[in-house]
Amino acid sequence: PNVDYDGRFAFVRIRYGPDYGFVSQGMEWTHDYPAGEQHFMKIDNEVTYLNPHTDETSILPLDSPDLFKYPIAYLCEPGSWEMSEVEAAGLRAYLQKGGFLIVDDFRYQHWGNFEAQMLRVLPGARFYDLDLTSPILHAFIQVKTPDVPQYYDPPPAIFRAVYEDNDPAKRIVVMINYNTDISEFWEWSDTGLKPIDESNEAYKLGVNYIVYGLTH
């Protein structure tokens, strides 16, 4: 069940497509659930004063009024993401009201669909490539190297953003992890499957995103 709202930070994962009443790894939006966000929230709890819910997380569709209770939302595998008009309007209202969306886990051939869906949400939106000077990469932990986790082959990972009013002087409303999958490193960080250094870099990115989303 979703977290009962109590004012504390809770990780919110976006559900898209039909609501089957259960979560299955066969649905793209469920990738790395729930271990990815549980591990990530425990790291946030250790290195910040966020005091988030660490074991309980929430799943919400884009047209849910409850989404507006949470400042940050996470969407994964948007390569096959499709929205109804109501969902597109819901996401538009969420972003315009101050919401921050993190998009993760998709690769080269999936960009076209993601871009098309985002342009339904924010017509005319521009997608800016980020580099190491971007404030979001220094919001809490200094990211000093471009050697971020390279989950997909071939690399490199590409980090992009949509800014409010297409103005890089304003806040980022959508943070995009393209051609990589940082939540995969979160999910497997307690198993030794992925190198520790790479998992640490994935956590640094995630923590920065959360702090940025809460302070901008």
C-alpha positions in Angstrom: 0.0 0.0 0.0 1.0 3.6 -0.5 2.5 5.7 2.3 -0.1 7.5 4.4 0.6 11.1 4.0 2.3 12.6 7.1 4.4 15.4 5.8 7.6 13.3 5.6 9.4 12.7 2.4 8.3 9.6 0.5 9.6 8.2 -2.8 6.9 8.4 -5.4 7.1 6.2 -8.5 4.9 7.0 -11.5 2.6 4.3 -12.9 1.6 4.5 -16.5 -0.6 2.2 -18.6 -3.4 0.1 -17.3 -3.8 -0.4 -13.6 -3.8 -4.1 -13.1 -4.0 -3.8 -9.3 -0.5 -5.3 -8.7 3.1 -4.7 -9.5 5.0 -7.0 -11.8 8.5 -6.7 -13.3 6.9 -7.3 -16.6 5.6 -3.7 -16.5 8.3 -1.2 -17.6 7.5 1.4 -15.0 8.2 -1.2 -12.2 11.9 -1.7 -13.1 14.0 -1.9 -9.9 11.0 -1.7 -7.7 11.0 -1.8 -4.7 14.6 -2.4 -3.7 15.9 0.5 -5.8 14.0 3.2 -4.0 14.3 1.5 -0.6 18.0 1.4 -0.8 18.1 4.9 -2.1 16.0 6.3 0.7 18.2 4.6 3.3 21.2 6.4 1.7 19.4 9.7 1.8 18.5 9.1 5.4 22.2 8.4 6.2 23.8 11.4 4.5 21.1 14.1 4.9 18.6 15.3 7.5 15.8 14.4 5.1 14.3 11.7 7.4 12.4 10.0 4.6 10.2 7.0 4.7 12.8 4.3 4.0 10.8 1.1 3.6 7.4 2.4 2.5 7.1 4.0 -0.9 4.2 5.1 -3.1 3.0 4.4 -6.7 0.8 7.0 -8.3 -0.6 7.7 -11.8 -0.1 11.1 -13.3 -3.7 12.1 -13.0 -3.9 11.4 -9.2 -4.6 14.5 -7.0 -2.4 12.9 -4.4 0.6 13.5 -6.6 0.5 17.2 -5.6 1.3 16.2 -2.0 4.8 15.2 -3.1 7.4 17.5 -4.5 9.4 14.9 -6.4 8.3 12.0 -8.6 10.3 9.3 -10.4 9.5 7.8 -13.9 11.4 5.0 -15.4 11.7 3.3 -18.8 9.7 5.9 -20.8 10.6 4.2 -24.1 7.0 2.8 -24.3 5.4 5.5 -22.1 2.1 6.7 -23.3 -0.4 9.1 -21.6 -4.0 9.9 -21.8 -4.9 13.6 -22.3 -5.9 13.7 -18.6 -2.5 12.3 -17.5 -0.6 14.8 -19.7 -2.6 17.6 -18.2 -2.0 16.2 -14.7 1.8 16.2 -15.3 1.7 19.6 -16.8 -0.1 21.0 -13.7 2.3 19.2 -11.4 5.4 20.7 -13.0 3.9 24.1 -13.3 2.9 24.1 -9.6 6.5 23.3 -8.6 6.8 19.6 -9.0 10.1 18.0 -10.0 10.3 14.8 -12.2 13.3 12.5 -12.4 13.3 10.3 -15.6 15.6 7.3 -15.6 16.4 4.1 -17.5 16.1 4.4 -21.2 18.5 4.4 -24.2 19.1 5.7 -27.6 16.2 4.2 -29.6 13.7 5.3 -26.9 14.4 9.0 -27.1 11.8 9.7 -29.8 8.9 8.4 -27.8 10.0 10.1 -24.6 10.4 13.5 -26.4 7.0 13.1 -28.1 5.3 12.4 -24.8 7.0 15.3 -23.0 6.0 17.7 -25.8 2.4 16.8 -25.1 3.0 17.9 -21.5 5.0 21.0 -22.3 4.6 22.0 -25.9 7.7 23.8 -27.1 9.9 22.3 -24.4 13.6 22.3 -25.1 16.0 19.6 -23.8 19.4 20.9 -22.6 22.5 18.7 -22.2 24.1 19.2 -18.9 27.8 19.2 -18.0 29.7 19.2 -14.7 29.1 22.9 -14.1 25.4 22.3 -13.7 24.2 23.3 -10.2 22.1 20.1 -9.9 25.3 18.1 -9.9 26.6 20.1 -6.9 23.4 20.5 -5.0 24.7 18.5 -2.0 27.5 16.2 -3.0 30.2 17.4 -5.4 30.2 15.3 -8.6 33.8 15.8 -9.9 34.0 13.3 -12.7 32.1 12.5 -15.9 32.6 8.8 -15.2 29.1 8.3 -14.1 27.6 4.8 -14.2 27.5 3.4 -17.7 24.8 0.9 -17.5 23.9 0.6 -21.2 26.3 -0.3 -24.0 27.6 1.7 -25.8 28.2 4.6 -23.4 28.2 7.4 -22.6 25.4 8.3 -20.3 23.8 11.6 -21.2 22.2 13.9 -18.7 19.6 16.4 -19.9 17.1 18.8 -18.4 13.9 20.7 -19.2 13.9 24.1 -17.5 11.0 26.2 -16.4 10.0 28.4 -19.4 13.0 27.0 -21.3 15.2 29.3 -19.3 18.4 27.8 -18.0 18.5 30.6 -15.4 15.4 29.1 -13.8 14.8 25.8 -12.1 15.0 22.3 -13.7 11.5 20.8 -13.9 12.5 17.5 -15.5 15.9 15.8 -14.9 16.7 13.1 -17.5 19.1 10.2 -17.1 19.5 9.1 -20.7 21.3 6.0 -21.9 21.9 4.9 -18.3 20.0 3.5 -15.4 21.1 4.8 -12.1 18.3 3.0 -10.1 19.8 -0.3 -11.3 22.9 0.5 -9.2 20.7 1.4 -6.3 18.8 -1.9 -6.5 21.9 -4.1 -6.6 24.2 -2.1 -4.3 23.9 -4.6 -1.5 24.8 -7.6 -3.6 28.2 -6.9 -5.1 26.8 -7.4 -8.6 27.8 -3.8 -9.5 31.2 -2.2 -8.6 31.0 -0.2 -5.3 32.5 2.9 -7.0 29.8 3.0 -9.6 27.0 2.4 -7.1 28.4 5.3 -5.1 28.3 7.6 -8.1 24.7 6.6 -8.8 23.8 7.5 -5.2 25.6 10.8 -5.4 23.5 11.7 -8.4 20.3 10.7 -6.8 21.0 12.5 -3.5 21.8 15.7 -5.5 18.5 15.4 -7.4 16.5 15.1 -4.3 18.2 18.0 -2.6 17.9 20.1 -5.7 14.2 19.2 -6.2 13.4 20.2 -2.6 15.3 23.5 -2.7 14.6 25.0 -6.1 
